[in-house]
Structure formats: C-alpha cells, structure tokens
C-alpha cells in the first residue's frame, strides 16, 4: 500500500469523528463537510504520514478551519441560525454511518442554538474540551492563547451554556436560545427535540382571535404541545415581544399572531398566542 493510499484510508477512518467535531462548531452539516474536506486537502498536501497521533493532528486542523469559518461568519454579521437552519439529518433517520456517529452524542437543537450565541474562540474551546475531551494544551494552539486562557474560554462558555453566566443579559440569552431552539425543532418536525424543551406542566393558550384562525384554545402537556407544533411554525420568525424573546407570524408586513413565551430553567412553561389586533398593537414587537 502506497503512502497516499495509506493516508486516505486513515483519513476515512477519522472522517465520522471529524465531521461530528466540525458540526458542533459550525451548526451546519454542509459547512462541516467543507471543513473536513479542507482538512483532507491540507493532509494530502503535507503528506503527514510521520505524525504519531494522526487523529489528534486532524482534529487540530479541523478546529483551526472551523475557527476561521466562524470568524469569517461573524465578520459578515451572519446569523448562523438564519443562514443554516437545522439539517434534515437531525430529525430523520440518516442511515449513513457518519450521520449516526454525529447523532450518537447529539444534545439536540437547543445546544446548537446556544453554541451559536458564543464567540468563536469560546465555542471552539468548549466543543473541543467539553464535548471531545481535547486537552487545553492542544486547544491553546488552535485559538492562539495560553493553556490557562483556553481553559478560561471553555469555562466561560460552559457558564453561558448552563445559563448561569452572572453577566447582565445572560438570562435573556438563555431564553432566546430556548425559543430559537423551539422554532428550529418545530420547523423540522423534531418531536423529541420539542419534548426536551418543554416543561412537564407546559400549556399553550390562544386568545379568541387566534382560535377563530384555527388554533386550539388551550393545549396542555409536553406531548400534546409537541404534537401541536411539530412540523409547523415555518412562517414564524424570532422577535422580541416587549423586550422578551418570542415569535411572530406576519402577513403583508403586519404581525398577525404573536407567540409570547414563558421560560423557566431552560424549558418552555407557557406559550400565549395573541392574534387580537388591538392586543398586538399594545405590544412592542421587534423582529430580530
């Protein structure tokens, strides 16, 4: 077996892991595939057959590629969630071994949305260390910081992911992540992801105008609520409702239904559907 063939074989063995790492960093299977392909190009150009830990070397390369992609995305002021809606593989039986490996440690749409709110270096440090157990010495070289600084990045990211960051606005970020994850799971029809986002006592209440438009007046319980929203809300968009993260459905540029969320401990406790024009007018609805 020639060196090139040997490298290609070793790379294919690492592909599922590399794809999982890249997806966690980027939130898009398409971009993850691009990052993995770039890693292969760099490997084939350098011919690093002498690397003792080729898998670790490739993980480092993918980490650097993803960090560059995240920084470029931020510089273009792209919103990852809007640009890259959840991939079908997250809500269907993918069937391919690499997709199964990707989903084996999946934490759902909620985590992806929360990760999207992190700065690029924090996201890379958190994903590599907390999800894939990469040592801080290696992460330091990827993010261009000292090992101690890389540890701080991962710790700060963990606090934000857990919703316990004491900095102002952290609670709002957490609520926004939950609402955005709810919308993502609803759009993709991911029933299990919806269930994971709902409080055991969740209730959805609709005003008379929303009922007249076909909504149920009241829906109670996680399974009933998840069934009610799975595969729907495709036209809804994220918004701030009186400064609180929620959703809005507009028609001809005007809000027709406003979804007001109550979120406790990272789960949706209540959704109020407001369609009465006078009540909507009384609300401050700001698309985001």
C-alpha positions, 0 to 999 in steps of 0.5 A: 500500500502506497503512502497516499493510499495509506493516508486516505484510508486513515483519513476515512477512518477519522472522517465520522469523528471529524465531521461530528467535531466540525458540526458542533462548531459550525451548526451546519452539516454542509459547512462541516463537510467543507471543513473536513474536506479542507482538512483532507486537502491540507493532509494530502498536501503535507503528506503527514504520514510521520505524525504519531497521533494522526487523529489528534493532528486532524482534529487540530486542523479541523478546529483551526478551519472551523475557527476561521469559518466562524470568524469569517461568519461573524465578520459578515454579521451572519446569523448562523441560525438564519443562514443554516437552519437545522439539517434534515439529518437531525430529525430523520433517520440518516442511515449513513454511518457518519450521520449516526456517529454525529447523532450518537452524542447529539444534545439536540437543537437547543445546544446548537442554538446556544453554541451559536450565541458564543464567540468563536474562540469560546465555542471552539474551546468548549466543543473541543474540551467539553464535548471531545475531551481535547486537552487545553494544551492542544486547544491553546494552539488552535485559538492562539492563547495560553493553556490557562486562557483556553481553559478560561474560554471553555469555562466561560462558555460552559457558564453561558451554556448552563445559563448561569453566566452572572453577566447582565443579559445572560438570562435573556440569552438563555431564553432566546436560545430556548425559543430559537431552539423551539422554532428550529425543532418545530420547523423540522418536525423534531418531536423529541427535540420539542419534548426536551424543551418543554416543561412537564406542566407546559400549556399553550393558550390562544386568545379568541382571535387566534382560535377563530384562525384555527388554533386550539384554545388551550393545549396542555402537556409536553406531548400534546404541545409537541404534537401541536407544533411539530412540523409547523411554525415555518412562517414564524420568525424570532422577535422580541415581544416587549423586550422578551424573546418570542415569535411572530407570524406576519402577513403583508408586513403586519404581525398577525399572531404573536407567540409570547413565551414563558421560560423557566430553567431552560424549558418552555412553561407557557406559550400565549398566542395573541392574534387580537389586533388591538392586543398586538398593537399594545405590544412592542414587537421587534423582529430580530 
